[in-house]
Amino acid sequence: MAGEQITVVLLVSLPGAIALFGYDGVSTAVDSALALGVFLLLASRIRATRRYTLGELSSLRAEGPGTRIAGAVVTLCIAVPLLMV
C-alpha cells in the first residue's frame, strides 16, 4: 500500500488540485499528507503484529467472530456501491 500512495499521479495531481480549486485543493493536499504520515506511523506497528488485515488486527482486542463479521459487513457496505458506480 505504501508504494502505491507515493506515485507520480499523487505528486502531480496535488499541485494541480491547488491550482484549480484553491483552498479546497490545499485542504486535499494537507489531508493526503496527513493520511500518508499516519499510515507510515502505523505501518511498523501493524507489521510487528504479523497480522495484516483489519479483521486480524481487531481480533487482537475483541474476542469471538463478531469483530470479523462486523468488519466484513462494513467493508461490503462501502465497497458494493463504489463498485456499482
C-alpha positions as a Markdown table, in Angstrom:
| # | Residue | x | y | z |
|---|---|---|---|---|
| 1 | Met | 0.0 | 0.0 | 0.0 |
| 2 | Ala | 2.7 | 2.5 | 0.9 |
| 3 | Gly | 4.3 | 2.1 | -2.5 |
| 4 | Glu | 1.1 | 3.0 | -4.2 |
| 5 | Gln | 0.4 | 6.1 | -2.1 |
| 6 | Ile | 3.5 | 7.9 | -3.2 |
| 7 | Thr | 3.1 | 7.8 | -7.0 |
| 8 | Val | 3.7 | 10.2 | -9.8 |
| 9 | Val | 0.0 | 10.7 | -10.0 |
| 10 | Leu | -0.2 | 11.9 | -6.4 |
| 11 | Leu | 2.8 | 14.1 | -6.8 |
| 12 | Val | 1.4 | 15.7 | -10.0 |
| 13 | Ser | -2.2 | 15.9 | -9.0 |
| 14 | Leu | -1.8 | 17.8 | -5.7 |
| 15 | Pro | -0.2 | 20.9 | -7.2 |
| 16 | Gly | -2.8 | 20.7 | -10.0 |
| 17 | Ala | -5.6 | 20.5 | -7.5 |
| 18 | Ile | -4.3 | 23.5 | -5.6 |
| 19 | Ala | -4.0 | 25.5 | -8.8 |
| 20 | Leu | -7.5 | 24.6 | -10.0 |
| 21 | Phe | -9.5 | 24.5 | -6.7 |
| 22 | Gly | -7.7 | 27.0 | -4.5 |
| 23 | Tyr | -8.4 | 26.4 | -0.8 |
| 24 | Asp | -10.2 | 23.1 | -1.5 |
| 25 | Gly | -7.1 | 21.9 | -3.3 |
| 26 | Val | -4.9 | 22.9 | -0.4 |
| 27 | Ser | -7.1 | 21.0 | 2.1 |
| 28 | Thr | -6.9 | 18.0 | -0.2 |
| 29 | Ala | -3.1 | 18.2 | -0.3 |
| 30 | Val | -2.9 | 18.6 | 3.5 |
| 31 | Asp | -5.3 | 15.7 | 4.1 |
| 32 | Ser | -3.3 | 13.5 | 1.8 |
| 33 | Ala | -0.1 | 14.3 | 3.5 |
| 34 | Leu | -1.6 | 13.7 | 7.0 |
| 35 | Ala | -3.1 | 10.4 | 5.9 |
| 36 | Leu | 0.2 | 9.3 | 4.5 |
| 37 | Gly | 2.0 | 10.3 | 7.7 |
| 38 | Val | -0.5 | 8.4 | 9.9 |
| 39 | Phe | -0.2 | 5.4 | 7.6 |
| 40 | Leu | 3.6 | 5.4 | 7.9 |
| 41 | Leu | 3.4 | 5.7 | 11.7 |
| 42 | Leu | 1.0 | 2.8 | 11.9 |
| 43 | Ala | 2.7 | 0.6 | 9.3 |
| 44 | Ser | 5.6 | -0.5 | 11.5 |
| 45 | Arg | 3.2 | -1.4 | 14.4 |
| 46 | Ile | 0.9 | -3.4 | 12.0 |
| 47 | Arg | 3.9 | -5.2 | 10.6 |
| 48 | Ala | 5.2 | -6.1 | 14.0 |
| 49 | Thr | 2.0 | -7.9 | 15.0 |
| 50 | Arg | 2.3 | -10.1 | 11.9 |
| 51 | Arg | -1.4 | -9.6 | 11.3 |
| 52 | Tyr | -2.1 | -7.7 | 8.1 |
| 53 | Thr | -5.9 | -7.5 | 7.7 |
| 54 | Leu | -8.3 | -5.2 | 9.6 |
| 55 | Gly | -10.2 | -8.2 | 10.9 |
| 56 | Glu | -7.0 | -9.8 | 12.3 |
| 57 | Leu | -5.9 | -6.5 | 14.0 |
| 58 | Ser | -9.4 | -6.1 | 15.5 |
| 59 | Ser | -9.5 | -9.6 | 16.8 |
| 60 | Leu | -6.4 | -8.8 | 19.0 |
| 61 | Arg | -8.6 | -6.7 | 21.2 |
| 62 | Ala | -12.0 | -8.2 | 20.8 |
| 63 | Glu | -12.6 | -11.9 | 21.0 |
| 64 | Gly | -15.0 | -14.0 | 19.0 |
| 65 | Pro | -16.2 | -13.9 | 15.4 |
| 66 | Gly | -18.3 | -10.8 | 15.9 |
| 67 | Thr | -15.5 | -8.4 | 15.1 |
| 68 | Arg | -14.6 | -10.1 | 11.8 |
| 69 | Ile | -18.3 | -10.3 | 10.8 |
| 70 | Ala | -18.8 | -6.6 | 11.6 |
| 71 | Gly | -15.7 | -5.7 | 9.6 |
| 72 | Ala | -16.9 | -7.8 | 6.7 |
| 73 | Val | -20.3 | -6.2 | 6.7 |
| 74 | Val | -18.9 | -2.6 | 6.8 |
| 75 | Thr | -16.4 | -3.4 | 4.0 |
| 76 | Leu | -19.2 | -4.8 | 1.8 |
| 77 | Cys | -21.5 | -1.8 | 2.6 |
| 78 | Ile | -18.7 | 0.6 | 1.4 |
| 79 | Ala | -17.4 | -1.4 | -1.5 |
| 80 | Val | -20.5 | -2.6 | -3.2 |
| 81 | Pro | -21.9 | 0.9 | -4.0 |
| 82 | Leu | -18.4 | 2.0 | -5.2 |
| 83 | Leu | -18.1 | -1.0 | -7.4 |
| 84 | Met | -21.6 | -0.4 | -8.9 |
| 85 | Val | -20.6 | 3.2 | -9.9 |
